[in-house]
């Protein structure tokens, strides 16, 4: 696991973009695993800028998102499907038919997503990390062997996300569909970005403690190609 510490969100986003650009510049039909949340927005802005200024094309790129809420429509303004279109897809030339965001609430929906991914091999998986160490919506305690599944969101995660739902936790969905940890670990390369002091404990546990289900991100120590890019605040407890 390579850990890169930079000054602030802007520098983290630029560096994350460099890592991403190397993948998409070298493989026209790369497969990207993508995350939502505030951490990768700067990375996505850099991708859009580069597409507009340098013509980097995503026409042959395929994407698979990590997760989605259960119980809200795809077109709900807070769905992850909408998030991805607003924050990345509408600014690049990726084709809608090549975009995959998990959807549904049954085991069959999960298995179908897992199966769709089996036909591809993710070249680079973008991740954020939750304050409790979650990746995707794999909360502490999730077995490392899990594939795509339905989860009950913890109170902490719902509180963290209430800011997107008028600061009202009651509006935050209670369940989500997420790639499992085993699904994430299949990616050839993993790029995790984290900024801010509320991530410092999770980042320290991910990097320094032995892999343990209590910090799902610590599983990344077992992956051969992981780049962690953090700002000084998130690195404070390393
Ligand atoms: C998002 C996701 C989550 C976030 C994590 C950090 O698709 O799977 O694991 O990456 O909750 O969120 P932010 O970046 O908003 O702090």
Boltz pocket constraint, residues with backbone or C-beta under 6 A from the ligand:
constraints:
  - pocket:
      binder: B
      contacts: [[A, 34], [A, 35], [A, 36], [A, 37], [A, 38], [A, 39], [A, 40], [A, 66], [A, 67], [A, 127], [A, 128], [A, 129], [A, 130], [A, 131], [A, 134], [A, 135], [A, 136], [A, 137], [A, 193]]
      max_distance: 6.0
